[in-house]
Amino acid sequence: MSARLPFRSRILTAVGAFLLLGVFFFPIWRIDLEAPQYPEGIGMLIHINSVGGVKPNDLNNINGLNHYIGMKAIEPASIPELIYMPWIVGALLVSGLLVALWGRRAGLVGWMSLFLVVGMVGLADFWLWGYDYGHNLDPHAIIKIPDMVYQPPLIGSKQLLNFTAYSWPDIGGVLAALSFVLGALALYLAYRTPAEPRPALAASVERALRPQAAQ
């Protein structure tokens, strides 16, 4: 049977799993656009199940700009990831709590492996989404600039014509990253701390040593 998790690892795993609740209440990612004609900036917030503007009309303004340069409109209803991502994150949350209750190192290894795969696939999918929107342009667009693409950065900033685009994790994304860090710390402690013996095994060892102590 797999080694038991130290108590600290179980607590860290449970706290990390609970942090994933924040992904359901706060935006995961934020993209901002700054330009002279938009002194206050416009931006987009990506939630686990929706996409909206930072301000009420921001998404409409972004779609209007996209129309001129040939980018597709950003329509949340046409993005399938917004349908199944809540289920994936919910499964991660529940499985993390089950691992903390089960208290076995193999379970934590499995949970962290799944978490890592989900995170990497999610970032890759986000990059591909941006690539599709920024490269597959309408050839009949009003504004056409040869060899110009409009893919926003995955993380960081990028100049797109007279706009500066910024892309960073928002509160939900930071909480998800913190959840992974706590899981990694729990796994580190699980291998660094000697395994806790099973109660039955500890009792057997005590009974075996008791006659020798009496002598």
C-alpha positions as CSV (number, residue, x, y, z in Angstrom):
1,M,0.0,0.0,0.0
2,S,1.2,3.6,-0.7
3,A,2.9,5.5,2.1
4,R,0.6,7.7,4.2
5,L,0.7,11.4,3.8
6,P,2.0,13.6,6.7
7,F,-0.7,15.6,8.4
8,R,0.8,18.8,7.0
9,S,0.6,17.5,3.5
10,R,-3.1,16.6,3.9
11,I,-3.9,20.0,5.2
12,L,-2.0,21.7,2.4
13,T,-3.8,19.5,-0.2
14,A,-7.2,20.3,1.3
15,V,-6.5,24.1,1.4
16,G,-5.2,23.9,-2.2
17,A,-8.3,22.2,-3.4
18,F,-10.5,24.7,-1.6
19,L,-8.7,27.6,-3.3
20,L,-10.1,26.3,-6.6
21,L,-13.5,27.5,-5.5
22,G,-12.2,31.0,-6.3
23,V,-12.0,30.1,-10.0
24,F,-15.8,30.0,-10.0
25,F,-16.2,33.5,-8.5
26,F,-13.3,35.5,-9.9
27,P,-12.0,36.1,-13.5
28,I,-9.2,33.7,-14.5
29,W,-7.5,36.0,-17.1
30,R,-7.5,39.7,-18.1
31,I,-6.6,41.3,-21.4
32,D,-6.3,45.1,-21.6
33,L,-5.8,47.3,-24.6
34,E,-4.4,50.8,-24.4
35,A,-4.4,53.4,-27.2
36,P,-4.6,57.2,-27.6
37,Q,-8.2,56.9,-28.7
38,Y,-9.0,55.0,-25.6
39,P,-7.3,56.9,-22.8
40,E,-9.0,54.9,-20.1
41,G,-8.3,51.7,-21.9
42,I,-10.6,48.8,-22.8
43,G,-10.4,45.3,-21.5
44,M,-11.7,41.8,-21.5
45,L,-12.2,39.5,-18.5
46,I,-12.2,35.7,-19.0
47,H,-14.2,33.7,-16.5
48,I,-14.4,30.0,-16.2
49,N,-17.8,30.0,-18.0
50,S,-18.0,33.4,-19.7
51,V,-16.2,36.3,-21.4
52,G,-17.1,39.9,-20.7
53,G,-15.7,43.4,-20.7
54,V,-13.9,45.1,-17.9
55,K,-16.4,47.9,-18.3
56,P,-20.0,47.4,-19.6
57,N,-19.3,48.2,-23.3
58,D,-15.7,47.0,-23.6
59,L,-16.5,43.7,-25.3
60,N,-18.7,45.5,-27.9
61,N,-15.9,48.0,-28.5
62,I,-13.3,45.2,-28.9
63,N,-15.6,43.4,-31.3
64,G,-16.1,46.6,-33.3
65,L,-12.3,47.1,-33.6
66,N,-11.9,43.4,-34.6
67,H,-14.4,43.9,-37.4
68,Y,-12.3,46.6,-39.0
69,I,-9.2,44.5,-39.1
70,G,-10.9,41.3,-40.0
71,M,-10.8,39.4,-36.7
72,K,-13.8,37.3,-35.7
73,A,-16.2,38.6,-33.1
74,I,-15.7,37.2,-29.6
75,E,-18.9,35.4,-28.9
76,P,-18.9,33.5,-25.5
77,A,-21.6,31.1,-26.7
78,S,-19.4,29.8,-29.5
79,I,-16.5,29.0,-27.2
80,P,-16.9,25.3,-26.1
81,E,-14.2,25.6,-23.4
82,L,-16.6,27.8,-21.4
83,I,-19.0,24.8,-21.2
84,Y,-16.7,22.1,-20.0
85,M,-14.1,24.0,-18.0
86,P,-16.4,24.3,-14.9
87,W,-16.7,20.5,-14.9
88,I,-12.9,20.0,-15.1
89,V,-12.1,22.4,-12.4
90,G,-14.9,21.0,-10.2
91,A,-13.5,17.5,-10.7
92,L,-10.0,18.8,-9.7
93,L,-11.5,20.4,-6.6
94,V,-13.4,17.3,-5.4
95,S,-10.6,14.9,-6.2
96,G,-8.2,17.1,-4.2
97,L,-10.4,16.9,-1.2
98,L,-10.7,13.1,-1.6
99,V,-6.9,12.8,-1.7
100,A,-6.6,14.8,1.5
101,L,-9.2,12.5,3.2
102,W,-7.6,9.3,1.8
103,G,-4.2,10.4,3.0
104,R,-2.0,8.4,0.6
105,R,1.0,9.6,-1.3
106,A,0.0,7.9,-4.5
107,G,-3.2,9.8,-4.5
108,L,-1.4,13.1,-4.2
109,V,1.0,12.2,-7.0
110,G,-1.9,11.4,-9.2
111,W,-3.8,14.6,-8.3
112,M,-0.7,16.8,-9.0
113,S,-0.1,15.0,-12.3
114,L,-3.7,15.6,-13.3
115,F,-3.5,19.3,-12.2
116,L,-0.3,19.8,-14.2
117,V,-1.8,18.3,-17.4
118,V,-5.0,20.4,-17.0
119,G,-2.9,23.6,-16.5
120,M,-0.6,22.9,-19.5
121,V,-3.5,22.0,-21.8
122,G,-5.4,25.0,-20.7
123,L,-2.6,27.4,-21.4
124,A,-1.9,25.7,-24.8
125,D,-5.6,25.9,-25.7
126,F,-5.7,29.6,-24.7
127,W,-2.6,30.3,-26.9
128,L,-4.2,28.5,-29.8
129,W,-7.5,30.5,-29.3
130,G,-5.5,33.7,-29.5
131,Y,-3.6,32.4,-32.5
132,D,-6.8,31.6,-34.3
133,Y,-8.3,35.0,-33.6
134,G,-5.2,36.9,-34.5
135,H,-4.1,35.0,-37.7
136,N,-7.3,33.8,-39.4
137,L,-8.5,37.2,-40.7
138,D,-11.3,38.1,-43.0
139,P,-9.6,38.9,-46.4
140,H,-12.4,41.4,-47.1
141,A,-11.6,43.4,-43.9
142,I,-11.8,47.2,-44.1
143,I,-8.2,47.6,-42.8
144,K,-5.7,45.2,-44.3
145,I,-2.0,45.4,-43.5
146,P,0.2,42.9,-45.3
147,D,1.8,40.3,-43.0
148,M,0.2,41.9,-39.9
149,V,-1.3,39.5,-37.3
150,Y,-3.1,40.5,-34.1
151,Q,-2.5,37.7,-31.7
152,P,-2.4,39.0,-28.1
153,P,0.4,37.9,-25.8
154,L,-0.2,34.8,-23.7
155,I,1.5,36.6,-20.7
156,G,3.0,40.1,-20.8
157,S,2.6,43.0,-23.2
158,K,2.7,43.3,-27.0
159,Q,2.4,46.2,-29.5
160,L,-0.4,45.8,-32.0
161,L,-0.5,48.8,-34.4
162,N,-1.3,51.8,-32.1
163,F,-2.6,49.5,-29.3
164,T,-0.6,48.0,-26.5
165,A,-2.1,44.7,-25.4
166,Y,-1.5,43.4,-21.9
167,S,-2.4,39.8,-20.8
168,W,-2.1,38.6,-17.2
169,P,-3.8,36.1,-14.9
170,D,-6.6,37.7,-12.8
171,I,-7.7,36.7,-9.3
172,G,-9.1,33.3,-10.3
173,G,-5.9,32.4,-12.2
174,V,-3.7,33.5,-9.3
175,L,-5.8,31.3,-6.9
176,A,-5.4,28.3,-9.3
177,A,-1.7,28.8,-9.4
178,L,-1.5,29.1,-5.6
179,S,-3.5,25.9,-5.4
180,F,-0.9,24.1,-7.5
181,V,1.9,25.6,-5.4
182,L,0.4,24.3,-2.2
183,G,-0.1,20.9,-3.8
184,A,3.5,20.8,-4.9
185,L,4.6,21.8,-1.3
186,A,2.4,19.0,0.1
187,L,4.1,16.6,-2.3
188,Y,7.6,17.8,-1.3
189,L,6.8,17.4,2.4
190,A,5.3,13.9,1.7
191,Y,8.7,12.7,0.3
192,R,10.8,14.7,2.8
193,T,8.9,13.6,5.9
194,P,9.3,9.9,7.0
195,A,6.1,8.0,6.3
196,E,3.8,7.5,9.2
197,P,3.4,3.8,10.1
198,R,0.0,2.2,10.0
199,P,-1.6,1.9,13.5
200,A,-1.7,-1.9,13.2
201,L,2.0,-2.1,12.3
202,A,2.9,0.2,15.1
203,A,1.1,-1.9,17.6
204,S,2.8,-5.1,16.3
205,V,6.2,-3.5,16.7
206,E,5.4,-2.4,20.2
207,R,4.2,-5.9,21.2
208,A,7.3,-7.5,19.7
209,L,9.6,-5.1,21.7
210,R,7.8,-5.3,25.0
211,P,9.3,-8.7,26.2
212,Q,12.8,-7.5,25.4
213,A,12.2,-4.4,27.5
214,A,11.1,-6.5,30.4
215,Q,14.3,-8.5,30.3
